Amino acid sequence: MAKVAFIGLGVMGYPMAGFLKTKGGHDVTVYNRTAAKADKWAAEYGGTVATTPAEAAQGCDFVFCCVGNDDDLRSVTIGPDGAFHGLKPGAIFIDNTTASAEVARELHTAAAARDCGFLDAPVSGGQAGAENGALTVMVGGDEDVFAKARPVIECYAKMVGLMGPSGAGQLAKMVNQICIAGLVQGLSEAIHFAKSADLDVAKVIEVISKGAAQSWQMENRWETMRDGEFEHGFAVDWMRKDLGIVLKTANETGARLPVTALVDQFYAEVQAMGGRRWDTSSLIARLENADKS
C-alpha cells in the first residue's frame, strides 16, 4: 500500500481515483476544484479530502492528476498552492491529462529540480474505460521512475506502456487521436451512406464488423450513431482541444495531416450546430444535418 493523491475528479479522474483505493488498496487523498465532488468521492470510497493540490501531495509516494489542459496542469502543479510545492523528495507525479509534449517536458524538468519523478501518462478508453478500470496508458519519462509507478498505474488500466522519454506519452496520445478522428469520420460516412441507400444498418454492421472494417468505434458506437444519440463519451469540445495540440505539433515537426485537419474543421461545424458536449461520434450529425438544409 502506498500513500497516493489524485488531483482532478472529472468523468475520468473520479473512477480512476476510485480504483486506486478499491483495487490497489492505497491510502488516497483527493483534491478537486469543486470541493463538493471531492466530498462525494470521499464519502463513496473512504478517502481523505485536501483543500489545495499542495496539501494533497504532502507525504505522498505517488501523485496523480487528470485535468483539462496545459494551463490547468501548470496551475495544479507549479502554480500557487500547486502540488509540486508539497512533493517530498523521491515522490512521483503521474499526469493523466491529455496535454502538450512541451508542458510534459517542462514539468519533468521542474520535478527533477525537486528530486522527484514525473511521468506524462495520457489515457485512452473514454469514460467507460475509466469506469471499468480498463484504460490504455501511454507513458513518457525515465525508465526507473516508470518501473516504480507502473504497478500503481495498473490499478485503473488494462495496458500500460513506456513510449520513450518525457513527452513521448503525449505524442503517442496524439497518434491515438489522429487514428480516432479519421476512423469516426469514415464510420459516419459509412452509416450515412447505408441509410441513404435504404440498407438495414444493423445487418450491414453485423457482417462487416467481422471483417477488415471492424473497429472499437464500430462495435460500440454504430447503433447510437444510427439513432442520433450522442451522450456516450468523449465530448467534441475536448476532441477539438486535442486536435489543436496535434495540428500545432504537426506544424512544428513537419508532419502532414490533411485528413486530421479536415476532420477538425468538421468538428467545428458540429460545435456550431450546438454539439459542443456531444460525443465524438456526432460527426454523422453534420452529414445528416446537410440533408435537411
Kinemage of the C-alpha trace (Angstrom):
@kinemage 1
@onewidth
@group {chain A} dominant
@subgroup {mainchain}
@vectorlist {calphas} color= white
{ca met a 1} P 0.000 0.000 0.000
{ca ala a 2} L 1.263 3.466 -0.923
{ca lys a 3} L 0.198 6.949 0.077
{ca val a 4} L -1.390 8.384 -3.060
{ca ala a 5} L -3.068 11.638 -4.108
{ca phe a 6} L -5.375 12.271 -7.045
{ca ile a 7} L -5.989 15.773 -8.381
{ca gly a 8} L -8.975 16.330 -10.672
{ca leu a 9} L -12.148 14.297 -10.232
{ca gly a 10} L -13.891 14.723 -13.570
{ca val a 11} L -15.593 11.955 -15.544
{ca met a 12} L -12.216 10.235 -15.909
{ca gly a 13} L -10.435 11.081 -12.671
{ca tyr a 14} L -13.300 10.198 -10.332
{ca pro a 15} L -13.384 6.467 -11.174
{ca met a 16} L -9.613 6.288 -11.703
{ca ala a 17} L -9.050 7.526 -8.169
{ca gly a 18} L -11.638 5.022 -7.018
{ca phe a 19} L -9.678 2.107 -8.466
{ca leu a 20} L -6.520 3.287 -6.698
{ca lys a 21} L -8.491 2.872 -3.480
{ca thr a 22} L -10.580 -0.245 -4.167
{ca lys a 23} L -8.284 -2.304 -6.391
{ca gly a 24} L -4.923 -1.013 -5.212
{ca gly a 25} L -5.830 -0.673 -1.555
{ca his a 26} L -3.869 2.565 -1.399
{ca asp a 27} L -4.311 5.399 1.073
{ca val a 28} L -5.830 8.015 -1.241
{ca thr a 29} L -6.207 11.766 -0.740
{ca val a 30} L -8.167 13.709 -3.364
{ca tyr a 31} L -8.389 17.314 -4.470
{ca asn a 32} L -10.926 18.804 -6.845
{ca arg a 33} L -11.553 22.425 -7.778
{ca thr a 34} L -15.237 21.912 -6.937
{ca ala a 35} L -14.994 20.732 -3.343
{ca ala a 36} L -18.415 19.053 -3.362
{ca lys a 37} L -17.138 16.496 -5.901
{ca ala a 38} L -14.193 15.638 -3.632
{ca asp a 39} L -16.502 15.296 -0.643
{ca lys a 40} L -18.759 12.976 -2.622
{ca trp a 41} L -15.768 10.844 -3.665
{ca ala a 42} L -14.515 10.583 -0.082
{ca ala a 43} L -17.958 9.572 1.141
{ca glu a 44} L -18.134 6.864 -1.525
{ca tyr a 45} L -14.617 5.479 -1.246
{ca gly a 46} L -13.473 6.428 2.235
{ca gly a 47} L -10.523 8.593 1.266
{ca thr a 48} L -9.325 11.968 2.505
{ca val a 49} L -10.075 15.394 1.024
{ca ala a 50} L -7.439 18.114 0.670
{ca thr a 51} L -8.160 21.823 0.218
{ca thr a 52} L -5.257 22.506 -2.181
{ca pro a 53} L -3.138 20.412 -4.571
{ca ala a 54} L -0.079 21.120 -2.388
{ca glu a 55} L -1.873 19.765 0.668
{ca ala a 56} L -2.978 16.680 -1.268
{ca ala a 57} L 0.607 15.940 -2.330
{ca gln a 58} L 2.176 16.240 1.110
{ca gly a 59} L 3.776 12.997 2.225
{ca cys a 60} L 2.585 11.079 -0.836
{ca asp a 61} L 4.614 8.499 -2.718
{ca phe a 62} L 2.592 8.989 -5.923
{ca val a 63} L 0.506 11.949 -7.037
{ca phe a 64} L -1.880 11.524 -9.971
{ca cys a 65} L -3.519 14.281 -11.955
{ca cys a 66} L -6.228 14.461 -14.624
{ca val a 67} L -7.288 17.999 -15.541
{ca gly a 68} L -8.311 19.884 -18.667
{ca asn a 69} L -5.367 21.412 -20.499
{ca asp a 70} L -1.837 22.805 -20.267
{ca asp a 71} L -2.880 25.872 -18.270
{ca asp a 72} L -4.891 23.786 -15.794
{ca leu a 73} L -1.947 21.445 -15.435
{ca arg a 74} L 0.525 24.222 -14.720
{ca ser a 75} L -1.911 25.689 -12.192
{ca val a 76} L -2.229 22.496 -10.134
{ca thr a 77} L 1.491 21.668 -10.281
{ca ile a 78} L 3.737 24.750 -10.232
{ca gly a 79} L 1.112 27.441 -9.595
{ca pro a 80} L 0.339 28.903 -6.150
{ca asp a 81} L -0.633 26.019 -3.861
{ca gly a 82} L 0.327 23.621 -6.675
{ca ala a 83} L 1.159 20.011 -5.937
{ca phe a 84} L 4.887 20.392 -6.663
{ca his a 85} L 5.173 22.615 -3.572
{ca gly a 86} L 4.023 19.687 -1.450
{ca leu a 87} L 6.033 16.866 -3.045
{ca lys a 88} L 8.543 15.067 -0.892
{ca pro a 89} L 11.916 14.047 -2.395
{ca gly a 90} L 11.561 10.790 -4.295
{ca ala a 91} L 7.842 11.209 -4.933
{ca ile a 92} L 6.494 10.517 -8.427
{ca phe a 93} L 3.941 12.699 -10.189
{ca ile a 94} L 1.868 10.911 -12.837
{ca asp a 95} L -0.076 13.186 -15.172
{ca asn a 96} L -3.034 11.572 -16.950
{ca thr a 97} L -4.122 14.804 -18.645
{ca thr a 98} L -4.056 14.942 -22.429
{ca ala a 99} L -1.748 17.920 -22.873
{ca ser a 100} L 1.206 19.039 -24.978
{ca ala a 101} L 4.571 17.315 -25.048
{ca glu a 102} L 6.031 20.762 -24.314
{ca val a 103} L 4.363 21.072 -20.912
{ca ala a 104} L 5.289 17.472 -20.095
{ca arg a 105} L 8.974 18.221 -20.632
{ca glu a 106} L 8.666 21.454 -18.673
{ca leu a 107} L 7.173 19.679 -15.669
{ca his a 108} L 9.630 16.797 -15.937
{ca thr a 109} L 12.440 19.321 -15.508
{ca ala a 110} L 10.649 21.085 -12.655
{ca ala a 111} L 10.078 17.789 -10.843
{ca ala a 112} L 13.703 16.734 -11.270
{ca ala a 113} L 14.803 20.003 -9.650
{ca arg a 114} L 12.852 18.880 -6.586
{ca asp a 115} L 14.398 15.402 -6.703
{ca cys a 116} L 11.061 13.970 -7.827
{ca gly a 117} L 9.929 11.918 -10.808
{ca phe a 118} L 7.417 12.968 -13.451
{ca leu a 119} L 5.564 10.834 -15.996
{ca asp a 120} L 3.291 12.117 -18.741
{ca ala a 121} L 0.692 9.356 -18.906
{ca pro a 122} L -2.361 10.281 -21.010
{ca val a 123} L -5.070 7.658 -21.283
{ca ser a 124} L -7.363 6.223 -23.935
{ca gly a 125} L -10.594 4.313 -23.437
{ca gly a 126} L -13.015 7.078 -22.548
{ca gln a 127} L -15.431 7.269 -19.670
{ca ala a 128} L -16.356 3.593 -19.995
{ca gly a 129} L -12.699 2.578 -19.811
{ca ala a 130} L -12.214 4.698 -16.698
{ca glu a 131} L -15.316 3.294 -15.017
{ca asn a 132} L -14.245 -0.282 -15.771
{ca gly a 133} L -10.592 0.180 -14.822
{ca ala a 134} L -9.636 -0.746 -18.381
{ca leu a 135} L -7.781 2.267 -19.739
{ca thr a 136} L -4.790 2.222 -22.065
{ca val a 137} L -1.979 4.385 -20.685
{ca met a 138} L 0.795 5.812 -22.876
{ca val a 139} L 3.724 6.922 -20.735
{ca gly a 140} L 6.689 9.206 -21.271
{ca gly a 141} L 9.529 9.519 -18.781
{ca asp a 142} L 12.513 7.841 -17.194
{ca glu a 143} L 12.609 4.039 -17.149
{ca asp a 144} L 13.403 3.717 -13.435
{ca val a 145} L 10.557 6.068 -12.496
{ca phe a 146} L 8.173 4.191 -14.774
{ca ala a 147} L 9.152 0.857 -13.204
{ca lys a 148} L 8.227 2.175 -9.745
{ca ala a 149} L 4.950 3.715 -10.844
{ca arg a 150} L 3.687 1.015 -13.182
{ca pro a 151} L 2.108 -1.270 -10.531
{ca val a 152} L 0.109 1.672 -9.188
{ca ile a 153} L -0.968 2.876 -12.643
{ca glu a 154} L -2.159 -0.651 -13.424
{ca cys a 155} L -4.922 -0.240 -10.828
{ca tyr a 156} L -7.041 1.544 -13.462
{ca ala a 157} L -5.526 0.191 -16.674
{ca lys a 158} L -5.604 -2.831 -18.950
{ca met a 159} L -2.490 -1.722 -20.854
{ca val a 160} L 0.429 0.423 -19.696
{ca gly a 161} L 3.426 1.090 -21.930
{ca leu a 162} L 6.509 3.308 -21.790
{ca met a 163} L 6.698 5.133 -25.120
{ca gly a 164} L 10.023 6.875 -24.558
{ca pro a 165} L 11.455 9.882 -22.716
{ca ser a 166} L 9.479 12.778 -21.288
{ca gly a 167} L 6.809 13.957 -23.745
{ca ala a 168} L 6.595 10.641 -25.592
{ca gly a 169} L 3.381 9.681 -23.809
{ca gln a 170} L 1.681 12.837 -25.025
{ca leu a 171} L 2.997 12.313 -28.549
{ca ala a 172} L 1.625 8.747 -28.534
{ca lys a 173} L -1.765 10.081 -27.420
{ca met a 174} L -1.673 12.419 -30.405
{ca val a 175} L -1.186 9.392 -32.655
{ca asn a 176} L -4.219 7.843 -30.955
{ca gln a 177} L -6.374 10.904 -31.620
{ca ile a 178} L -5.284 11.079 -35.260
{ca cys a 179} L -6.463 7.499 -35.702
{ca ile a 180} L -9.788 8.121 -33.991
{ca ala a 181} L -10.542 11.303 -35.951
{ca gly a 182} L -10.190 9.630 -39.332
{ca leu a 183} L -11.899 6.440 -38.206
{ca val a 184} L -15.003 8.153 -36.814
{ca gln a 185} L -15.378 10.246 -39.949
{ca gly a 186} L -15.170 7.110 -42.084
{ca leu a 187} L -17.710 5.308 -39.913
{ca ser a 188} L -20.020 8.329 -40.035
{ca glu a 189} L -19.907 8.379 -43.816
{ca ala a 190} L -20.443 4.615 -43.986
{ca ile a 191} L -23.541 4.625 -41.790
{ca his a 192} L -24.865 7.730 -43.546
{ca phe a 193} L -24.353 6.035 -46.912
{ca ala a 194} L -26.061 2.827 -45.750
{ca lys a 195} L -29.097 4.760 -44.522
{ca ser a 196} L -29.240 6.816 -47.749
{ca ala a 197} L -29.164 3.586 -49.777
{ca asp a 198} L -32.027 2.120 -47.697
{ca leu a 199} L -29.869 -0.660 -46.313
{ca asp a 200} L -30.578 -2.229 -42.932
{ca val a 201} L -27.702 -0.718 -40.976
{ca ala a 202} L -27.819 -3.418 -38.295
{ca lys a 203} L -27.466 -6.189 -40.871
{ca val a 204} L -24.617 -4.413 -42.639
{ca ile a 205} L -22.697 -3.807 -39.409
{ca glu a 206} L -23.241 -7.392 -38.276
{ca val a 207} L -21.452 -8.590 -41.388
{ca ile a 208} L -18.712 -6.017 -41.926
{ca ser a 209} L -17.758 -5.876 -38.246
{ca lys a 210} L -16.449 -9.418 -38.668
{ca gly a 211} L -14.131 -8.339 -41.469
{ca ala a 212} L -11.383 -5.835 -42.152
{ca ala a 213} L -13.603 -2.815 -41.378
{ca gln a 214} L -14.003 -3.823 -37.741
{ca ser a 215} L -13.053 -1.298 -35.042
{ca trp a 216} L -13.845 -0.406 -31.445
{ca gln a 217} L -15.810 2.588 -32.669
{ca met a 218} L -17.897 0.401 -34.965
{ca glu a 219} L -18.604 -2.175 -32.274
{ca asn a 220} L -19.510 0.390 -29.610
{ca arg a 221} L -20.963 3.377 -31.461
{ca trp a 222} L -22.734 2.261 -34.655
{ca glu a 223} L -26.140 1.900 -33.036
{ca thr a 224} L -26.109 5.230 -31.206
{ca met a 225} L -24.787 6.924 -34.340
{ca arg a 226} L -27.620 5.419 -36.387
{ca asp a 227} L -30.136 6.624 -33.813
{ca gly a 228} L -28.661 10.108 -33.363
{ca glu a 229} L -27.696 9.626 -29.704
{ca phe a 230} L -24.503 11.422 -28.767
{ca glu a 231} L -24.324 11.271 -24.988
{ca his a 232} L -21.958 8.343 -24.681
{ca gly a 233} L -18.416 9.514 -24.219
{ca phe a 234} L -15.658 11.964 -25.065
{ca ala a 235} L -17.039 15.420 -25.872
{ca val a 236} L -16.474 17.296 -29.122
{ca asp a 237} L -15.012 20.262 -27.205
{ca trp a 238} L -12.324 18.019 -25.751
{ca met a 239} L -11.586 16.391 -29.101
{ca arg a 240} L -11.081 19.796 -30.671
{ca lys a 241} L -8.702 20.694 -27.849
{ca asp a 242} L -6.737 17.509 -28.528
{ca leu a 243} L -6.697 18.004 -32.286
{ca gly a 244} L -5.494 21.552 -31.771
{ca ile a 245} L -2.474 20.153 -29.925
{ca val a 246} L -1.976 17.551 -32.665
{ca leu a 247} L -2.054 20.084 -35.503
{ca lys a 248} L 0.239 22.519 -33.670
{ca thr a 249} L 2.744 19.725 -33.073
{ca ala a 250} L 2.470 18.552 -36.677
{ca asn a 251} L 3.268 22.063 -37.846
{ca glu a 252} L 6.352 22.077 -35.628
{ca thr a 253} L 7.571 18.648 -36.725
{ca gly a 254} L 6.704 18.947 -40.412
{ca ala a 255} L 4.169 16.111 -40.355
{ca arg a 256} L 1.391 16.373 -42.947
{ca leu a 257} L -2.089 15.622 -41.603
{ca pro a 258} L -4.634 16.640 -44.270
{ca val a 259} L -7.425 14.318 -43.111
{ca thr a 260} L -6.969 15.241 -39.453
{ca ala a 261} L -7.108 18.944 -40.307
{ca leu a 262} L -10.297 18.381 -42.306
{ca val a 263} L -11.982 16.392 -39.534
{ca asp a 264} L -11.049 19.128 -37.071
{ca gln a 265} L -12.993 21.551 -39.295
{ca phe a 266} L -15.918 19.129 -39.335
{ca tyr a 267} L -15.919 19.069 -35.519
{ca ala a 268} L -16.004 22.879 -35.579
{ca glu a 269} L -19.195 22.594 -37.637
{ca val a 270} L -20.655 20.184 -35.071
{ca gln a 271} L -19.874 22.725 -32.355
{ca ala a 272} L -21.690 25.386 -34.375
{ca met a 273} L -24.693 23.054 -34.536
{ca gly a 274} L -24.852 23.085 -30.741
{ca gly a 275} L -22.927 19.858 -30.287
{ca arg a 276} L -20.090 21.054 -28.066
{ca arg a 277} L -20.901 18.430 -25.424
{ca trp a 278} L -21.972 15.689 -27.831
{ca asp a 279} L -19.623 12.739 -28.052
{ca thr a 280} L -17.159 12.437 -30.915
{ca ser a 281} L -19.369 10.076 -32.913
{ca ser a 282} L -21.604 13.088 -33.617
{ca leu a 283} L -19.718 13.709 -36.868
{ca ile a 284} L -22.596 11.845 -38.512
{ca ala a 285} L -24.985 14.587 -37.373
{ca arg a 286} L -23.138 17.045 -39.612
{ca leu a 287} L -23.829 14.828 -42.644
{ca glu a 288} L -27.472 14.315 -41.765
{ca asn a 289} L -27.978 17.992 -40.983
{ca ala a 290} L -26.810 18.811 -44.511
{ca asp a 291} L -29.592 16.579 -45.855
{ca lys a 292} L -32.182 18.670 -44.016
{ca ser a 293} L -30.843 22.060 -45.043
